[in-house]
Amino acid sequence: MSSRRISRRTLLRGAGGIAIGLPFLEIMARSERAKADPPAIPQRFVVFFSPNGNIRENWTPTGTETDFKLSTILAPLAPFQDKLIVFDGIDNEAAKHGLGDDHMRGMGTMLTGIELLPGTTQGGAGDPAGLAGGVSVDQKIAQKIGTSTKFSSLEFGVAAKSGGTVWGYTAYSDANQPLPPDNNPASVFNRAFADVGTDQSALAKLAAERKSVLDAVSASYSSLSPKLGTADKQKLDLHLSQIRDLETRLTAPTDVGASCVKPTAPTIDYNNNDNFPAVGKLQMDLLVMALACDLTRVASLQWENSVGSTRFSWLGMDRGHHDMSHDGDDNTDTVNKLTQINTWYSQQLLYLMTAMSKIPEGTGTMLDHTLIFWVNELSRGNVHSHPNMPFLLAGGTAAAPAPLNMGRFIQYPDSPTIKHNDLMVSLLNVFGVPDKTFGNPAYCSGPLAKL
């Protein structure tokens, strides 16, 4: 029995090694077949996370829905103002309920819209809690648009620590099933791009070898099934489903288009605090190229973790981000520094959008076909609040089943409470998922009004 046991960690590590290969870049393919019958431009979804709340008065634009001026924090995004939707007045209702402290609840509900599971992680207040209680919206979207790529999604991290606790994860494939962000650009490169540019005959041989490994893993799990209880069988079925998904992805087409260029293998000390900006740039470059190579159509970029304590030394700061976020509003020096930090994050989003805008697709660019969702686990850090969340959409949905009108500042009244679960229903609908509820139905009334 023990010789056939395969741990969950082993399977996931194996899956990471198996799910790589040369993708089919549909829109840029130059074969005669593609010229005769060009395929549809793929739609993508990217989560952009920054932690510890925001400074609302320096985040919120002024003006009307279509005629507005960007705030101090959002000013770097002015070149793409027509590709933004800034929200004001949306509450994360799910984060106001259940187990855990405010950071924990904010992080676990941010993309799932449902309370945390019971667990043993003790936060700064409240009862101990576990991980998120449901699937995250990015993974629901991946189930719709990520079925034909080598990876259904890719999770990138930049000093996104606290692994094993709810503070460390944004993405969940299901309740209690986090998808850990990879903080090491070299690891991301090896996993995602190792086969890009490989000789086709060698690639076919490698795919056959990997499939044989999958067959052996599947057989080993199947032999264990009769000896397992109900709960273990459910876990087993989930793993077998993942294995079958990998088998399907191994047969994906392997043509390459002109915009797919194998990146240079990164070499950097990704744990060095002062390398935080350089690591972030490497991760964004890899993310954009993973989309260009159609390795995936869904990704998340997690800057820090909830209660992230990065020292923004390149901005002249020597205190950690989370530590400063606890200072009172009467500390103008800290308010200014937190404004600088969030402005810096706007600059990083600008870099990501600019990189996407330089990749031509059809009559537009990759940015026109990528929707980016900027999220935070808190509204304001020093009061650990969840009303008026600093949420923003960027990019475009030019050919989506339900395209959005970008270039807007959408404000909602304080009453009735507008819940962020409704926003996530709208995001699902944009990508062709017809659901009318998401997360805990108690905090959901359907698609978000005005969007």
Secondary structure by P-SEA (a helix, b strand, c coil): cccccccaaaaaaaaaaacccbbbccccccccccccccccbbbbbbbbbbccccccccccccccccbbbbcccccccccccccbbbbccccccccccccccaaaaaaaacccccccccccccccccccccccccccaaaaaaaaccccccccbbbbbcccccccccccccccccccccccccccaaaaaaaccccccccaaaaaaaaaaaaaaaaaaaaaaaaacccccaaaaaaaaaaaaaaaaaaaaaacccccccccccccccccccccccaaaaaaaaaaaaaaaaaaaccccbbbbbccccccccccccccccccaaaaaaccccaaaaaaaaaaaaaaaaaaaaaaaaaaaacccccccccccbbbbbbbcccccccccccccccccccccccccccccccccccccccccccaaaaaaaaaaaacccccccccccccccccccc
